[in-house]
């Protein structure tokens, strides 16, 4: 890791206004690495974690400790409530304003977090979609209710065969989203993808942290055990009455909600959290697999 930090520092001496994204799956060590790098560069850290932004969720989201937060200024950590609507677009707008201020005195700013969509929103901008209307929502919901995911798949094939070839056909959420856009606009969902975006007034560089999968999975299991000791059950219990909120459909909490509903045992809760966290890490690695350390030389 030390060697990577040295490479980054030397590279950045030749560049101005750079957002450095420290990426990687959960439990890979992003927090420790980003703090070390920020201190090397005398700069601050922006969190792009889609759950650490909520003040009611601390243990289960592995929010940096107070000692870690004191080492380097952090932004977008526990600054929202689970009862507020907050997404990648909101993060993009707020972070752009913050970056404008930070870059007045800093040549480099660190961004860290495993939420790839949030990171992409800030570095590149998001695709712009029309606001979905209620008629479209009802139309798609009717298809889903009457014909299940197969009905969604068939309708998407008819409405947007290009996106049909690319999307995970077993992901009903993505199918519904695409079809709602199709129904609202009368245009294929794919026509809104990869549109030209406004150029950022800064460069973006990515550092992707890796660990061998067995090592990463061991770290995940150990982290879950530590979360249990820290009081994850009690934290989830306080949030149980709000369990249907979108923000709480999160690994580490939804398993406890099932336990409180008497659907699984205590032993199953812990194993489910570990298993689902490993699955989440695998999805993150798939998202990041197009990145490499060669990004540092581009």
N, C-alpha and C positions, 0 to 999 in steps of 0.2 A: 504494500500500500504506500509506503514512504516514497518509493520510486515514482509512482504515479503522481503524487503531489508535486515532486520536483519538476517533472515534465510539464505539468499544468502551469506552474508558476513561471517557468521560462517562456512558455508559449504566450502567456498573457501579457508579459512585459512588452510584447510587440503589438498588442491589440488595444483598442479603446472600447469602453462600454460593452462588456461581455456578460451575458447571463449564463452561468455555469450550472447545468442541471446534473445533480448527482442522482442517478437512477438505479433501480435494482429491486428485486423482490423483497417482500417483508422478511425481517430478521437477518438480512444480509450484512447489516452494519452501517447503514446510510447515515444515521444520526451521528455516530462517533466520527466517521470519516468527514462529514460535512463541517462539523465543528472544528476539526483539525485544519481543514482547508481554509475555512473562513478566518481563523486566527493567523494562518500563514499569509493570507492576502489582506488582512485588516479590513474585513468587510462584514456584511450582515446576511442573514439567512431568511429566505421566504419558504414557507412550507406549502407544498402542493398536495397535501394529504386530504382526501375528501371527507375524512371522519375526524381527524385531529382538530379540525376547525370548530367542533362542537364542545362547548364548555361542560356539558353534562356527561360526556364520554371521555374518560381519562385512562383508566386501567386497561380496558379492552382495546383501545386504539394505540397503546404504547406511546403516549405523549412523552416527550423528553422530560426528564426529571428537572426539578427546580435548579439543581446545581448545573445541569447542562444548559438550561435556558439562561442562567446567569453568566455563562462563559462567553456567549456571543448573542447579540440582539437577534431575536426571532420574530417573525411576523406571520399572521394567519394561524396562530395556535390558540384554540379555544376562544375565539372571538365571536362566535355565533351560538345561537340556541337551536336545539333540535326542533323547536317549534317554528323556526324561520325557514322559508324556502331559500335554498342556496345550492347553486350548481356551478358547472365549469364556466359558463358565461359570466356569472357574477364574479367568480374568482378572477377571470381574465380582466374584467373592467377595473376591479379594485387593485389588482396587482400592477396593472399598467400605470395607474396613478402613483402608486408607491414607488415603482421603479424610476419614474420621472424625477422623484425627489431624491432617491438614493444615488442615482447616477450624477447628481450635481456635485457630490463629494467623493464618490466611489467609481473606480473604473470597472470593477467586477462585483457582481452580486451572486450569491449562491442560492439555488433553488433545490429543494430536496423533498422527496416523497415518492410513493409508489403508485400514485394515481396518474397514470399516463395521459388520460384525457385532459386533466387539469394542466399538466405540463405542456401538452401540445397546444392547448388554448392560448397559453401565454407566449410560447415561442413562435407559433405560426398563425394563430387565429383559428376560429371555428367556422365550419360551413354555416351559412345563413339559410334557415328554413322558414317557410311561412307559418304563422300561428295557426295551429290546428283548431278547426271549429267543432262544435258539438255534433253536428250532423255526421261528420266524418268519423268521430269517435263512436257514435252509436252504430253506424254502418259496419265498422270493423268489429265492434263488440258482438254484434248479432251474428256475424260470420263465425266468430270464435266460439260463441256459446252453442251454436247449432251444429257446427261441423268440426270443432276442435282445431288443433294445430294443422291438420291436413287441409282444412278449409282455408286457413291463412296462407299456407304454402301454395295452393292452387291459385288463389286470388293474386298473390304476388307474382306468380309465373305469368299471369295474364297482364298485369299492370306494369310490371318492370322486369322483364326476363334478364336484363343485364345484372341487376342487383341480386336477382334470384340465384345467379351462378356464384355469387361471392359470399352471400350472407350465411351464417350458421342457421340452417333450416330447422334446427331443434330449439332455437332460442326464440320463444314466442314473443318476448318483450321487443326484440329487434324487428320481428315481422310486423307486429302491431304498429310500432313507430313508423316504419316505412310505408305501410298501407294507409295510415292516417294522413301522412304527407301526400301520398298519391291521391287520395279521395278529396283532400282539401284543395289542392292546387290543380288537379287535372293533368299533372305532369308526372313522369317517372321520378321516383325518389332519387335514383342515380344521377338525374340531371342537376341536382343541387350539390353533388359531391365534387370535391377538388376544384372548386371555383377559385379564380384569382383572389388572393387576400391582400389586405393592406400590409405593405412592407414595414417591418419593425425598425425603430431607430437604434437598434442594438444588435449585436451578434449573439448567437446562441451556440454553446458547445455542451456536449454531453459526456459524462463519465459514467460508464455502466459497470457496476460492481458485480462480481461473480463469486460464487462459491460452488464447490462440487455438490451435487444434489444431496448425497447422503449427509454431508456436513450441514447443509442448509436445513434439511429436515430435522436433524438432531437439535439444531438451534431453535427451530420452531417449537418442537416438543418441550424443550426446556423453558422457553419463554412462556408457553401456556401454563406450565406448572408454576412458574413464578407469579403469573397473573392471578392464579387461584389463591396463592398464599397472600397476595396483596389485597385481596377482597373483591375479585371480579364478580363473584356470586352476589354479594351485597350491592354492588354497583348496578348490576342488571336488575336486581329486585326493586330498586328505587325507580327504575325506568319501565317496569313491567306494565304499569297502567297506560303507558303511551306506546306499547309494543307495535302498534299498527303503523306508526310513522315510518315514512320511507327511510329516514336517516338511521332508524334502528333495525333495518333489515340487513344486519351486519354480522359477520362471523364474530363469535365471542359473546354476542348478546342473544341472537335468535335461538341458539341452542339452549340457553338458560330459560328463555320464554317457553320453550317446549317442555322443559323440566317442570316449570311452575304450573303448566297446564296438565301435568301428570301423564305426558305422552312418552317420556323416556326417563331412564333411571339416572342417578347421580353419576355412576360410572360411565354411562353412555354419553352424558353431557361432555365430559372431559375428552373422551375419545373423539366425539363428533367435532369439537372445536379444533383439535389437533388435525384431524383429517381434512376438514374444510379449509383450515388455514394453509395446509400443504397444497390443496387444490388451487386456492387463490394464488399462492406463490407460483404455481405452474402456469396459471393464466397470465400472471405478470411477466414471467420469463418469455412466454409466447409473444406478448405485446412488445417487449424490448429486444426480441431476437434480431431485429434489423439494425440495431445499434452496435457499435464496437468502439474500442479505444482508438481506432484510426480516425474517429471524428475529431480528435484533438489536433490533427495536422491539416484539416481542411481549411 
